[in-house]
Amino acid sequence: MTATGTATGAGPRELVIVGASLAGLRAAEALRAQGFTGNLTVVGDEPRLPYDRPPLSKQVLTATDRPASTELPLPDGLDIRWRLGQAAVALDPDTRTVTLADGARLPYDGLLIATGSAARGWPAEQPPPRGVMTLRGWDDALALRAELVPGRRLVVVGAGFLGGEIAAAARARGLDVTLVETGNQPLERAIGAVAGTFVATLHREAGIDLRTGTTVTDFHASADGRLTGVRLSDGTEAGATAAVLALGAVPATGWLAGSGIAVDGGVRCDPCLRALRPDGTAVPGVVTAGDIARAPQALADGEPLALGHWTNAVEQAATAAHTLLHPDAPRPFTGVPSFWSDLHGVKIRSVGLPGAADEARVLEYDLGARRLEVSYHRAGRLVGALTVGRVSRLAAYRQELQQRQLLPTPAA
């Protein structure tokens, strides 16, 4: 099939976004803002309009009453054809069609992949007992919130950003919380040992039982199959009425099997966010944005990385939209990654890629005043910065990092 827009030279007329996500919605907004007036279809596997996910591990869990919806506002004039509750199950770039779970086939001139990721489940073949959960979507958050009853015991497996926020929310609700981490410190791979130690102290001072250097090996269950505790690899045990697996995310790429698109920890793409084949050539009319996009990062010497950050999804959406509408004049994505996390009333803010550093320089470490400032460097060059209680200092770091993003990728 030849795309109508391509055949007439008038630009695309039928655009499809797979993923009713933050990136998907922002891409739809960008397409309309950039002048696209054709048909725009958004496919989502959940029967919900796009909603914000960061509050799921924060406000939704800690709200005293039924939490307010985190649905994202829909600007007027988007004129979207919504296909919600119907997951995409196949893609054929040759005929330019997307197949949905109900058998419907959607033709497209241009396609944006924004399917994000799913929570990583328990790795063993035997499923865990009832009461072992993951947190990715709205229904997950409501189910977990129902378990957060004061006096109960929660085990959180994984002390990354998500696991730490869940543990903090549960502790604020009055639960006894055990936080299990395989590394020496929480978030050590993401922000380094010094900042990880700072976060570990915050957890412990809040009354969380933080177990590092260990992981869950088995679950205990009652006769009716309900979780009662966990066994750890260091030989210790912890009682639990519920547990949350915060083991990271798995890119939602299963539906791309057989499509010829390179899938490796996400959808491989070029700097302009065009989806690539295994040989490195671009797939015509297909772009990607958000958690699923594994794009080259100048701050990591061109290494392709998938970043699960809110700001990354928003900023990539605009670049992907431009690439779809201007395939002969695409522009590279040059956004500076950033993330934030709120733990025990402390605001952690970061820019760049701290995890790509080979050196961390501590400029301030005042646990009592809840202040921290760390700059991160790779081969002597700034690649990231993190602050606690010093958010105003991030602007200068961001400016320097933005200049790095605009420079050619250094040779290996």
C-alpha positions, 0 to 999 in steps of 0.5 A: 500500500502506498500512503496517500500523502506520499503519493500526492506529495501533500504530506501525510493524511492519516496518522496513527499513534499507538499508545494513549500515554503522556507521550502519545497525547503530547505528540497529538497536541504537537501534530495539531499545533504544527499544522496537521489537519488530517485524520489522527487516531490514538490507540490505547490498551487501557479503556481510559483516556491518557493520564499522568503516572507519576502521581500513582506512587505519590498522591494516589497512595497517600490521599486520605479520601478517594484519590482524584483522577490523574487524567490529563487535560485534553485541549480543544481542537485535537479531533482524535479518533480514540481506539481505547481498550484495544491493544495493538498486536501487529505492525506491517511497515510494508503495507503501513497497517497496524492490527488491533486485538479485535482484528481491526486494521488501521492504515497509516501514512505516518505512525508514532510508537508510544506504547511505553513499558510494563512492570517487570513481574516475578521472574520465577515460573511459579506465580507469587501468592495473592497480595504480591503486586506491581504498580504501573497503571491506575487500577494497580494504584487503587489495588495497592492503596486498598492494602495500605492500612495502618498496622499492616506490613508491606514489603517493597522489592526494589529500592529504585525511584518507584520502590522508594516512593511506594515505601515512603507513601506506605510509611506515611500511611502508618504501615510497617515497611521493609524495603529490599534492595540488591545493591549496597545503597538505594539508587546506587546505579542511577545516582551513585553511592554518595547520593544513595547513602543520603537516600538510605538514611532518609528511609531509615530515619522514617522508620523503614526497615531497609535491607541492602545487598539482598533480594527476595528468594521465596514467599510464604503463604497461608493455607488459602494462598495469601501472602504472609512473608518473604524469605531473603537471599541473606537468610533472613525473613520479613513478615508481610500482608502485601508486597510490591515488586518494583523491579523495573520496567519491560518495554512494551514491544511484543506487538512489534515481533515480525515487523522488522523494527529493531527492538533491544531494550526498547525501539532503536531509533536515530537522533530524529526518533525515526524507528530503525531496522536491525541494519540501522536504516530508518523505517519509512513513516515510523517514529517513536517517543517516550519510555519505549524510545531507545535513542542516542544520548550525546551525554553518554557518548552516543550510547542509545538509552531508553529513559523513563522520565516524564519530561523526556516523554513530553519533549520527545513527542514534539520532535517525533511529531516534527519528524513525521510531518517533515520527513525530508527535514527532520531535526534531532532531539536535543532535550536534557533528561531530568527527573524528580522524586519526593521521599519523606518530604524531601524533594530530589531533583536531577538533570542530565544522566548521573548514571552515565558518569564515571565520577561523582563530585560532592559539593554539599552534603548536609543530611541534617538540613536536608541539602545535597548537591552532586555533579556527575562527570564522564571522562572529565565532562559534566553529564549530570547533577542532582540536588536536594533542597537546592533546586535553584542550582540546577538551572546552570547545570541544565544550561551547560548540559544543553550545550553538550547535547548540541555538540557532535557525539564524541568519537569512541 
